Amino acid sequence: MSFPVYSIIVPVYNRPQEVDELLQSLTYQTYTNFEVVIVEDGSTLSSEEVVKKYTGQLSIQYVVKPNTGPGPSRNVGFDKANGEYLVVFDSDCIIPEHYLMAVEKFLSQNNVDAWGGPDRGHSDFTLLQQAMGYTMSSFLTTGGIRGGKKSVGWFQPRSFNMGMRRSVFEKTRGFVFDRYAEDIELSIRMKKMGFKTALIPDAYVYHKRRTTFGQFFKQVSNFGKGRVLVGKAHRGEVKMTHWFPTLFLLGLVITPLLVVFAPALGKLALAGYVLYFVAIAIDAFAQTKSPAVAVLSIPSAFIQLTGYGWGFLKEYGGAKKG
């Protein structure tokens, strides 16, 4: 019996439409020696019929389990997988046809144990999703921590686009956190265990993210919470970059007081915020060529930074009390 080189593991919770789009994109892969493991994480809205639609086009396993969160669900997928390499995508990703070929080429030239790739917006996504995609990957809002340049030795893969040798899973036993920065925690353990990771710039995915600003705020708040949880598990892993959204949020609270009690400083702070958002809009337009996305990038960045900052601050305060 021959086994696939790559096993693609996708946890899903009540999102059959996303699974449909992801599986459709995988049918176009130019490298075809792979299987797909869909892990239904206690959904009430099943993806079973969607999976059946692709059984003639893709090698698919469909696993149903009680709801435990994405981390444990990926571990179940790892246990079921047959491939030499284990690849993780989020269900709201669309995979370019060259993805696995890009990975295959990179791995043939570089001896690495795990990898990650960038995320991008897609012209078929809504303007709002494109704006959120821009702000989640922009240097101006994330400080470049999500990657963008070729890197071999140490890179922190994220679970929307992460791959590893089977031996990495066997030694780390996969994800420890059930949700909230579970991918970051795993990446840190990989580093501590001496595994070599890399960013593969050409192995990008189109990542939809949320469909409304309300959902986006909740998502990034959880990201902020997750970073604090990572800091509790791994001392020294909360750095100045991760404090930036919280400082941004606190600045928004303090600036009106400065305007009243220290007008000169207040005006300077206001000017700083205005220039910052103008820079974001200009960069978003340069990246996407869309005036609408450029405009929407301003509220998207605002929500991303305040949401992350709020989640971070709230969890940090709770951690201090604990």
C-alpha positions as CSV (number, residue, x, y, z in Angstrom):
1,M,0.0,0.0,0.0
2,S,1.4,3.4,-1.0
3,F,0.9,6.3,1.4
4,P,0.5,10.0,0.4
5,V,3.4,12.4,0.9
6,Y,1.2,15.1,2.4
7,S,-1.8,14.8,4.7
8,I,-3.9,18.0,4.9
9,I,-5.8,18.3,8.2
10,V,-8.7,20.7,8.5
11,P,-10.8,21.1,11.7
12,V,-14.3,22.5,11.0
13,Y,-17.2,23.7,13.2
14,N,-20.5,24.6,11.5
15,R,-18.9,25.8,8.2
16,P,-19.8,23.4,5.3
17,Q,-19.7,26.3,2.8
18,E,-16.1,27.1,3.7
19,V,-15.2,23.4,3.5
20,D,-16.8,23.3,0.0
21,E,-14.7,26.2,-1.2
22,L,-11.5,24.8,0.4
23,L,-11.9,21.3,-1.1
24,Q,-12.8,22.8,-4.5
25,S,-9.5,24.7,-4.4
26,L,-7.6,21.5,-3.5
27,T,-8.9,19.8,-6.6
28,Y,-6.7,22.2,-8.7
29,Q,-3.4,21.3,-7.0
30,T,-0.7,20.7,-9.5
31,Y,1.0,18.3,-7.0
32,T,-1.4,15.5,-6.3
33,N,0.2,13.1,-3.9
34,F,-1.8,14.1,-0.9
35,E,-4.9,13.2,1.2
36,V,-7.3,15.4,3.1
37,V,-8.6,14.7,6.7
38,I,-11.7,16.8,7.6
39,V,-12.3,16.7,11.3
40,E,-15.9,17.7,12.2
41,D,-15.5,19.2,15.7
42,G,-19.0,18.6,17.2
43,S,-20.8,20.6,14.6
44,T,-24.5,20.9,14.5
45,L,-24.3,22.0,10.8
46,S,-22.6,19.0,9.2
47,S,-20.1,19.0,6.3
48,E,-20.6,15.4,5.5
49,E,-22.6,15.9,2.2
50,V,-19.9,18.4,1.1
51,V,-17.2,15.9,1.7
52,K,-19.1,13.2,-0.2
53,K,-19.2,15.5,-3.2
54,Y,-15.4,15.4,-3.5
55,T,-14.7,11.7,-2.7
56,G,-14.3,11.0,-6.4
57,Q,-11.8,13.8,-6.9
58,L,-9.8,13.8,-3.7
59,S,-8.6,11.2,-1.2
60,I,-10.6,12.2,1.9
61,Q,-11.1,11.0,5.4
62,Y,-14.1,12.4,7.3
63,V,-13.8,12.2,11.1
64,V,-16.7,13.2,13.4
65,K,-15.9,13.9,17.1
66,P,-17.3,15.8,20.1
67,N,-16.5,19.5,20.3
68,T,-13.2,20.2,22.0
69,G,-11.7,23.1,20.0
70,P,-9.4,23.3,17.0
71,G,-6.2,22.2,18.8
72,P,-7.4,18.7,19.9
73,S,-9.3,18.3,16.6
74,R,-6.1,18.8,14.7
75,N,-4.4,16.2,16.9
76,V,-7.1,13.7,16.0
77,G,-6.5,14.5,12.4
78,F,-2.8,13.9,12.9
79,D,-3.5,10.5,14.4
80,K,-5.7,9.5,11.4
81,A,-3.3,10.9,8.8
82,N,-1.1,8.7,6.6
83,G,1.3,11.2,5.1
84,E,5.0,11.8,5.7
85,Y,4.2,15.5,6.2
86,L,1.2,16.9,8.1
87,V,-0.3,20.2,6.8
88,V,-2.9,22.3,8.7
89,F,-5.3,24.8,7.2
90,D,-8.2,26.7,8.7
91,S,-11.5,26.0,7.1
92,D,-11.9,29.6,5.8
93,C,-8.8,29.2,3.6
94,I,-8.6,28.8,-0.2
95,I,-5.4,27.1,-1.4
96,P,-3.6,28.3,-4.6
97,E,-3.0,25.5,-7.1
98,H,0.7,25.8,-6.7
99,Y,0.8,25.5,-2.9
100,L,2.0,21.9,-2.5
101,M,4.4,22.2,-5.5
102,A,6.0,25.3,-3.8
103,V,6.4,23.3,-0.6
104,E,7.8,20.3,-2.4
105,K,10.4,22.4,-4.2
106,F,11.4,24.2,-1.0
107,L,11.7,21.0,1.0
108,S,13.9,19.4,-1.7
109,Q,16.3,22.3,-1.3
110,N,16.1,23.0,2.5
111,N,16.3,20.6,5.4
112,V,13.6,21.8,7.7
113,D,11.2,20.1,10.1
114,A,8.3,22.5,9.9
115,W,7.1,25.4,7.9
116,G,4.5,28.2,7.6
117,G,3.4,30.5,4.8
118,P,1.8,33.9,4.5
119,D,-1.9,34.7,4.1
120,R,-3.4,36.9,1.5
121,G,-6.7,38.4,0.6
122,H,-8.4,37.4,-2.7
123,S,-10.2,39.6,-5.2
124,D,-13.2,37.3,-4.9
125,F,-13.5,38.1,-1.2
126,T,-15.7,40.9,0.0
127,L,-14.1,44.3,0.3
128,L,-14.4,44.0,4.1
129,Q,-12.6,40.7,4.1
130,Q,-9.9,42.1,1.9
131,A,-9.4,45.0,4.3
132,M,-9.2,42.7,7.3
133,G,-6.8,40.5,5.3
134,Y,-4.6,43.5,4.7
135,T,-4.5,44.8,8.3
136,M,-3.8,41.3,9.6
137,S,-0.7,40.9,7.5
138,S,0.5,44.6,7.3
139,F,3.8,45.6,8.8
140,L,2.1,48.8,10.0
141,T,-0.3,46.9,12.2
142,T,1.5,43.7,13.2
143,G,5.1,44.8,13.1
144,G,5.9,42.1,10.6
145,I,5.5,39.3,13.1
146,R,3.4,37.2,10.7
147,G,6.3,37.0,8.3
148,G,6.8,37.9,4.7
149,K,10.4,37.2,3.7
150,K,12.1,33.9,3.2
151,S,13.5,32.6,6.5
152,V,15.2,29.3,7.4
153,G,16.2,28.4,10.9
154,W,13.4,29.8,13.0
155,F,10.0,31.0,12.0
156,Q,6.8,30.8,14.0
157,P,4.2,28.9,11.8
158,R,0.5,29.7,12.4
159,S,-2.3,27.2,12.2
160,F,-4.1,28.7,9.2
161,N,-1.0,27.6,7.2
162,M,1.3,25.2,8.9
163,G,3.2,22.0,8.0
164,M,5.5,19.6,9.7
165,R,7.2,16.3,9.4
166,R,5.4,13.4,11.1
167,S,8.3,13.1,13.5
168,V,7.6,16.6,14.8
169,F,4.1,15.6,15.8
170,E,5.3,12.3,17.3
171,K,7.8,14.1,19.5
172,T,5.7,17.2,20.5
173,R,2.3,15.4,20.5
174,G,0.8,18.3,18.7
175,F,-1.3,21.0,20.2
176,V,-1.6,21.5,24.0
177,F,-4.0,24.5,24.1
178,D,-7.5,23.7,22.9
179,R,-7.9,27.2,21.3
180,Y,-6.5,30.7,21.6
181,A,-2.8,30.8,20.4
182,E,-2.5,27.0,20.3
183,D,-0.4,27.3,17.2
184,I,2.0,29.8,18.8
185,E,2.4,27.6,21.8
186,L,3.2,24.6,19.6
187,S,5.7,26.7,17.5
188,I,7.5,27.7,20.7
189,R,7.8,24.1,21.8
190,M,9.2,23.2,18.4
191,K,11.9,25.8,18.9
192,K,12.7,24.6,22.4
193,M,13.0,21.0,21.2
194,G,15.5,22.1,18.5
195,F,13.3,21.7,15.4
196,K,14.2,23.9,12.4
197,T,11.3,25.8,10.9
198,A,11.0,28.1,7.9
199,L,8.8,30.6,6.1
200,I,8.0,29.6,2.5
201,P,6.9,32.8,0.9
202,D,5.4,31.1,-2.2
203,A,3.3,28.7,0.0
204,Y,0.6,31.3,0.8
205,V,-3.1,30.8,1.3
206,Y,-6.1,33.1,0.7
207,H,-7.5,33.6,4.2
208,K,-11.1,34.8,4.4
209,R,-11.3,35.5,8.1
210,R,-14.6,36.9,9.5
211,T,-17.4,38.5,7.5
212,T,-18.3,41.4,9.9
213,F,-16.4,43.8,12.1
214,G,-18.2,42.4,15.1
215,Q,-16.9,38.9,14.4
216,F,-13.5,40.4,13.7
217,F,-13.4,42.1,17.0
218,K,-14.2,38.9,18.8
219,Q,-11.5,37.0,16.9
220,V,-8.7,39.5,17.5
221,S,-9.7,39.8,21.2
222,N,-9.1,36.1,21.4
223,F,-5.7,36.6,19.8
224,G,-4.8,39.1,22.5
225,K,-6.0,36.7,25.2
226,G,-4.1,33.8,23.6
227,R,-0.8,35.8,23.7
228,V,-1.1,36.2,27.4
229,L,-1.8,32.5,27.9
230,V,1.3,31.8,25.8
231,G,3.3,34.1,28.1
232,K,2.1,32.2,31.2
233,A,3.2,28.9,29.6
234,H,6.5,30.1,28.2
235,R,8.2,32.9,30.1
236,G,9.6,35.7,28.0
237,E,7.2,35.1,25.1
238,V,5.3,38.4,25.6
239,K,7.4,41.0,23.9
240,M,7.0,44.8,23.2
241,T,5.5,44.1,19.8
242,H,2.6,42.3,21.6
243,W,2.0,45.3,23.9
244,F,1.6,47.7,21.0
245,P,-2.2,47.2,20.6
246,T,-2.7,47.6,24.3
247,L,-0.7,50.8,24.3
248,F,-2.7,51.9,21.2
249,L,-5.9,51.3,23.2
250,L,-4.7,53.1,26.3
251,G,-3.6,56.0,24.1
252,L,-7.1,56.3,22.8
253,V,-8.4,56.6,26.3
254,I,-5.8,59.1,27.5
255,T,-5.8,61.4,24.4
256,P,-9.2,63.1,25.1
257,L,-8.0,63.9,28.6
258,L,-4.8,65.4,27.2
259,V,-6.9,67.5,24.8
260,V,-8.7,69.0,27.9
261,F,-5.9,69.2,30.4
262,A,-2.8,69.4,28.2
263,P,-3.9,70.8,24.8
264,A,-0.5,70.8,23.2
265,L,0.1,67.1,24.0
266,G,-3.5,66.3,23.1
267,K,-3.1,67.8,19.7
268,L,0.2,66.0,19.1
269,A,-1.4,62.7,20.1
270,L,-4.4,63.3,17.8
271,A,-2.1,64.2,14.9
272,G,-0.1,61.0,15.5
273,Y,-3.3,58.8,15.3
274,V,-4.4,60.7,12.1
275,L,-1.1,60.3,10.4
276,Y,-0.9,56.6,11.4
277,F,-4.3,55.8,9.9
278,V,-3.5,57.8,6.7
279,A,-0.3,55.8,6.4
280,I,-2.4,52.6,6.7
281,A,-4.8,53.7,4.0
282,I,-2.0,54.7,1.6
283,D,-0.2,51.4,2.1
284,A,-3.5,49.4,1.7
285,F,-4.1,51.1,-1.6
286,A,-0.6,50.4,-2.7
287,Q,-1.0,46.8,-1.8
288,T,-4.5,46.2,-3.1
289,K,-5.1,48.9,-5.7
290,S,-8.6,49.3,-4.3
291,P,-9.8,52.7,-3.0
292,A,-12.6,50.9,-1.1
293,V,-10.3,48.5,0.6
294,A,-8.0,51.4,1.5
295,V,-10.9,53.2,3.2
296,L,-12.1,50.1,5.0
297,S,-8.6,49.4,6.2
298,I,-8.9,52.3,8.6
299,P,-11.8,50.9,10.7
300,S,-10.3,47.4,10.2
301,A,-7.0,48.5,11.7
302,F,-8.9,50.3,14.5
303,I,-10.9,47.2,15.4
304,Q,-7.9,44.9,15.1
305,L,-5.7,46.9,17.5
306,T,-8.4,47.8,20.0
307,G,-9.8,44.3,20.0
308,Y,-6.4,42.6,20.5
309,G,-5.5,45.2,23.1
310,W,-8.7,44.7,25.0
311,G,-8.3,40.9,25.0
312,F,-4.7,41.2,26.0
313,L,-5.4,43.7,28.8
314,K,-8.4,41.7,30.1
315,E,-6.5,38.4,30.2
316,Y,-3.3,40.0,31.6
317,G,-5.3,41.6,34.4
318,G,-6.9,38.2,35.2
319,A,-3.5,36.5,35.1
320,K,-2.1,39.1,37.5
321,K,-5.0,38.5,39.9
322,G,-4.5,34.8,39.6
